[in-house]
Amino acid sequence: VLLTASVYSPKKQTAAVTLRADDAVRVVMSGGKPAFERNGAKADAFAQEEKFTVELQEGWNPVLVQVVTGGKTHRLALHFDGENLRTAAKPE
């Protein structure tokens, strides 16, 4: 499954990201190398928060999340924390 979104940053900055997913997942920012990658699903993975940082450029930053679904339940939560950030399904 591929999910796309965009994060708007008013300036270049480092943002903290919190991810929760119960399947194998990869997060790619602005078409670069994976910012986060977890292979394989874990039974209690959604209860565990994965934390990492990403470098955001000024303006809209595309986000691509690749999820390999397995089992019956599929959950994903992704939160960006930085100064005056906005998120959208498509850049405005």
TIDREN-651795 format. One line per field, with one value per residue (C-alpha): x, y, z. Coordinates in steps of 0.2 Angstrom, whole numbers, m for minus. Layout:
N
X = (X|...) $
Y = (Y|...) $
Z = (Z|...) $
//
This chain:
92
X = (0|7|1|6|5|14|21|23|37|39|58|72|71|73|57|53|42|33|27|15|11|7|15|32|34|45|44|53|54|55|60|76|83|71|70|63|62|55|55|42|26|26|11|12|20|6|8|26|31|45|54|66|70|69|76|62|65|56|39|30|39|32|30|28|24|25|16|17|0|m1|m14|m32|m28|m19|m16|m4|m1|12|15|27|32|41|39|23|21|5|0|m11|m16|m9|1|m10) $
Y = (0|17|33|50|67|83|93|112|120|139|137|124|114|97|89|75|61|49|33|19|5|m14|m19|m17|1|13|32|42|61|72|57|53|39|31|41|26|8|m8|m25|m37|m35|m37|m42|m27|m15|m2|0|5|22|24|41|48|65|72|87|98|111|127|125|108|92|76|61|43|29|11|m2|m21|m27|m43|m51|m44|m27|m13|3|18|34|47|64|78|90|106|125|130|114|110|93|90|76|87|103|118) $
Z = (0|m4|5|0|10|11|25|24|33|33|34|33|49|57|62|75|68|78|69|74|62|65|48|39|34|25|26|12|12|m4|m15|m5|5|17|33|42|38|48|40|46|56|75|85|97|85|85|103|101|95|83|84|71|63|45|37|30|16|16|7|4|7|m1|11|4|16|9|20|17|24|33|44|47|55|47|57|54|63|58|67|62|76|71|71|62|51|41|33|18|7|m8|m8|m7) $
//
